[in-house]
C-alpha cells in the first residue's frame, strides 16, 4: 500500500506487517529485521499456534510514511477450517476485564520517549546495557475502548513511525483442534487494508493450575492515589489471573476470609466477569507477611497465631504457598533478627511450624539452616545450590530482572 504526498509529490509507503508478542518494537525502528519475515509472519500472512485454554497474542505493525490521522483495527472472528467452530469478537464494555464471551481483545501500544540512559546499575550489570537505550519505547498496551487521545481507537500515527496493534485470542477448552482462519481489518484514514490470519489449535488443553507460580506485589492503596478509584481491586486480580500471574500482599486470617473467593476460585467465574485460563481455580500464593516481619514472630507467644493461620489454610486453601517475608534484601546486620524469627518458627511444636522463612537474598552461609525459601536476583541464582536446597526440602527462587543474566 502506498500514498502520494500531495505537498512533495513523492510516494510515501505505508507498510503493514506482523510480529510475535515477544518483540518490543520501538516507534522509530523503521528497518527492523523482522519486517520481511519472523516466527509468525511470512510476508503475507500471520500464522500463530496454541493449545486450548491459552491466551495467544501477536502484534500488527502499521508503519506510517505519511502521518495517519485515524487508524483503527478489527478482528471479527476466526472460523474453523472445514468445521463449524467459531471464535467471535464481542466489543468491550467499560471494564476491560469483563472477559465473558470476549475471547478476542484488541489493544494499542503506547510509547514513551526515553531521553536519558538509566543510572540503575543494579539492573544494568557489567556488559548488560541495551545497545539502544534511548528513543520511543513501547511501554503500555491500552484497551481499544480507552478514552480518545489516551490510546483508544482510533489512534493517530506520526510520520515515519511505527504503531503496533496488540491482539489477544483466548482458546477455550471446548474448541475442536484444527486450523482457524480470520482476517485482520485495518482502516488507515479511511483506506481499508486486510491481513490474513491463521491459528493452528493443537489437540491438547493446558491445565487451569499454573506450572510456574509467579507473584507481583500489588499495593491496593495506589488505586486511590493514582486512579482515584479504590473499587478496582477485583478487576486487577482478574487481569493478573488471565495472564497466569498472581498479585500478592500480606494476609491475616481476617483479610484472607474477606477475600476467600480469590483463593477458592469463586472470583474467577462467569458470574464474576471472568473467562479465561484458570477459570474457577483460585490463587495459591498467600504470604503471611510481606516486605518485612515483626520481631513478635521471634517469641513463642506467636505460636497460637501461626497455628491458627496454617490450620485455616489447610481447611480453606489447601494448595497454599505461604511464608514470612523477612527484611527485604537484608545486610549481615539484619541476620541475627532473621535467625531469631526462623528459630522460633521452626521450634513451634504445632502446625504453625509449616510457615516458611523467605528472604530476598542469594544463598549465604551466614543464614544457612534458617531460610526455607531463598529468592535472589538472576545474577545471584546458583543452580547447584538450588538443587542442594531442594534436595533438603527447601527452595530457591529468583526475582526481578537484571542484565546480563536476565534480559529485562
N, C-alpha and C positions, 0 to 999 in steps of 0.2 A: 504494500500500500504506500503511495506517495502523495504528497500535497505540493502545490505550487505556491511559492512565496509571492504574494501579489506586489510587495514592495520591491523585492530584488529580482524577481523573475526566475529565480533558481528553483530547482526541485529539492524539496526538503523531505527526507524519508521519515515515515512513522513506522517503526518496527515493532512487531508483536512476537514474543517468544515465551517459553515457559521454563521453569526450573523446579527442582525439588524443594522441600521445606527446610533443608539443612543449610542453604546458602543465604548469607546476608549480603545482598547486592546493594551497593551504595548508589545513591541517586545520580551521581555524576560518573559512574563507571560505565561508560558507553561502549567499551571494547572488550567486555568480559569474554573469556574464552569459552564459556558455556553457551553462548548465544546460538552457535550453529548446531550444537547437539550436547546432550548430557543424559543423565540416568533416566529422565522422564520425557525427554524431548528429542525427536529425530529430525527436527527441522520443519515438520509439517503437522505432527500430531503429538498430543500429550498422552503418555502411557504410564499408568500407575498401577499398583497392585496392593493387595492386603488380604487379611483374614476377616472372618466375621467378628463382630464385637470389637471393632477397632475404629479409630478416627484417622483417616488418611488425608494428608494435606499436600498441596502443591501451590506454586505461585505462577501467575501470568504476569509477564513484564511488558508494559507498554513504554516504549522508548520514543519520546517526542523529539522530533527535529524542530518543527514549528510548535509553539506553545499550544496546548489543548485547554480550552476553557471548561468543557463539560465532558467528563469521562465517567461512564458507568459500565457495569458488568452484570451478567446474569448466567446462571446455570439451571435451566428449568427442570431437568430430570436426567436420569440415566436409565436406559431401557435394557433389560437383559436380552442379549442376542439369542434369538431363537426361542425365547421364553416369554412368560407373562409378567415377571417381576419388574417392578419399577421403584427407583429411589427418587422421590419427588420433593422438590423445593417448596417451602412454605415461607412466606415473608416473616421476618422477625417482628416481635412486639417490643414494647418499651424496655422490657427486661431482656437483655441479650442472653441470659442464662435460663430462659424458659425454653428448654430443648425439646419439649414434647412435639412429635410429628414434624420436627425440623432437622432432618438428617443432613441437609446441605446448608452451610453457612458461608457467608462472604465477608471479607474484611479488606480495608485498605491499609497499606503500610504508611506509617508516619515517620518522617525523617528529622534528624537533628543535626545541625551544622557544628561539628566539633572543631574548634579553632585553636585549641591548645593541647599539647600532649599531656597525658596523665603523669602525675608525680607519685602514683601509688606503687612504690617499689615492692610492696608486699604482694602485689598482684602480678606486676610485670617483672619477672625474675631475670636472672642473668641469661642473655641471649633470647629472651622470650617476647620481646616487644613486637607488636604487629608491624609489618612492613609499611603500612599506610595508616597511621593513627588519626589523621585529620580528614575532614570533609563531611559530606552529608551521609550520616549513618542511619540505617533503619533501626528504629527504637521501639515503636509500639505497633500492634495490629489493632485496628479500630473497627468496630462493628459497622456494617453498611448503613445502618439507620441512625448513626450518631448525628449530632447537630451539623448543619451546613457550615463549612469552614473549619470543622473540627475533625474531619476525616470521613464523615458520612458521604454517601453517594448523592449526587455526582461530585467528583473531585476535579481539581484543575491540575495541570502538569506544566511546569515551566519549560521553556525551550531548551533543547539539548539536555534533557533529564529523563531518568527512569521513574516509573511509578509501578510498584508491584501491587497486584490484587491477590489476596490470600484466599484460597478455597479449602474448606474442610468438609469431608464426607464421612458420616457415621454409617458403618456397615452393620446392620442389626443381625441378631442371631438367627432370624427367620429367613434371611435371604438365601436363595439357592446359589451354589457356586456357578461360575461361568464368567463370560465377558459382558460388561455393561458399557453401552455406548451413549455418549452425550455430546453436547455442543456448548462450548463457552461462547457467549454472545457479548460483544463489546460495542459500545457506541462512543465514537470519538467525534465530538462536535456534530452529532447527527449522522455521521457516516458509519455504517454497520461493518463489523468485522467478526468473523466466526472462526473458531479454532476447534477441531475435532478432539474429543477426549475418549480414552478407552481405559476402563477399570477392569482389571482381572481379579476376581474374587476367588480366593483359594477355598478348598473344601475342608476347612477346619475352623474352629471357633476359639478365640482367645478366652482365657478364664476371666471371671469378674475380679478375683483376687489378684493383686499385683505380684509379679515375680520379684521385683526390686521395689523396696519401700523407700520413698523419698519424702522428706519433710521440709517445709518452708515456714519460717517464723512469721506469724500473722498477728500484728498488733491491731486489734479491733478499734482502739481509740482513734487511730489515724483516719478512719472513715469519717468521723465527725470533723476532724481537723482539716482534712484535705478535700472532702467531698460534701461536707455538710449534711451527711445522711448516715446515721448510725444503724439504720434498718437494712443495710446491705450485706450483713454477715452471711446469711443463708445463700445469697447469690454468689458471693465469693467462694464459699465452700462447694457449691455446685460446679463453678468454673474449674476449681482445682481438681475435683473428683473426676470430671470428664477428661481431664488431661493426665489422670493417673498419678497425681501427687497429693499430698496432704498438707493443708495449712494447720499449723500447730501453735499451741501456747501451753501454759501450765494448767492443770486441772486438780481441783479438790473433789471430794465426793459430791458436794452440793452443786458445783458448776458442771460436773460430769452428768449428774442427774438431769440438770436443766437442759443439757444438750445431748441427751442419750440417743436421739434419732440420728445424730451424726455418726454414731458408732454401732448401732444395731441395724442400720440401713434404711430406716424409715424416712430419713431426709432425702433419700435418693430414689424416689418413686415417682410415678406419673402424677400422682395427686400433689406432689411437692415440686412439680415443674421439671422433673429430671428424666432424661432419657439418654442413655449412652453407656460406655463401659462402666462396670461396677454398679449397675442398677440393683437396688435392694441389698447392696453389700456395704457394710459400714467401714469407716476408717479404723486403723489399728494402732496408730501411734498416740499414746496417752501419757505425756510427760507429767510427773507429779510436780516437778519444779522446772524452771527454765531460766537460763542466764544467771544462775547462782542459787545456792541453797542455804537457808538459815542455819546458824550454829545450833539451833534447837534440835536438829537432826543428829547431833552428836551425843544426845542424852537418852538414856533408856526410857525416860518418860514419854518419848515419842513413839515407842513400840506399839502401843494400842492404836494410834492413828495410822501407822504403817500397816498393821494387820488389817484394820478395817478397810483401808483403801484397796489392798490386794484382794481381800475377800469380795469386795464389791466388784472388782474387775473380773474375778473368776465367775461370778454369778451373771454379770451383765455384758461384759466384753471379753469373752473367753480367748480371743486371739490377740489380746492387747500386748503391745510392746511398750513397757513403761520404764522410767528411770528417774533418778535425781540428777539434775544438771548441775555440776559443780561450778566453781568460779570460772568464768569464761576465759579461755586462753591464759591459764594460771602461770605465775612465776614460781620459782622454788620457794619463795616466801609464803606462798599460799598452800604448799604441800602439807604442812602439819595439820591445818584445818581440814583439808580434804581427807587425810588419812584418819583423823578423829571421827569424822562422819562415817566414813566407809567401815571402820572397825565396829562402830556402834550398830550400823545397819546389818552387817554380816553376823554380828553376835546375837541378833534378835532370835529368840527360840521359836517365835511364831511365824505365821505366813508372811509377815512383812519383810522377812529376810529375802524374799524374791525380788524386792526393789533393786534395780541395777544402779551402779555408780557410773555415771557418764562424764567424760571430760574431753574438752576440745584441746587435745594435745597429742603429739606423736608419742610413741612408747618412750617412757623414761623410767629407768631402774629405780629412781627415787620414789616412784609411785607403784612399783611392782607389788602385786597382791591386793592393792586397794581398788583398782579400776576393773570394772566389768565390761565397759564399752569404751575403747579408745576411739577418738574421732579426730583425725589430723587433716591438714590441708594436703592436696595431692603431692606436694614436694616432700612431705614427711611420711607418706604412705609406704610401709615396708611390707612387701608381700610375704617374705619369710616369717616375719614377726606376726603378721596377721594369721598365718597358718598355725603358728605355735599357740597364739592366744585362743583361737577357735578350738584347737585340739584340747585345750584346758577348760573349755566351757565358757570362755569369754568371747569378745568380739572386737573387731577393728573396722571402723567406718571411716569415711572421708567427707569433708565439707568444703563448700565454696570452690571457686576456680583458682587459677594460678598458672601463669606461663613460666617456663615452657612445659611444665608437667601436664597441664590440662589447658586446652585451648579455650579459654573463657575470658 
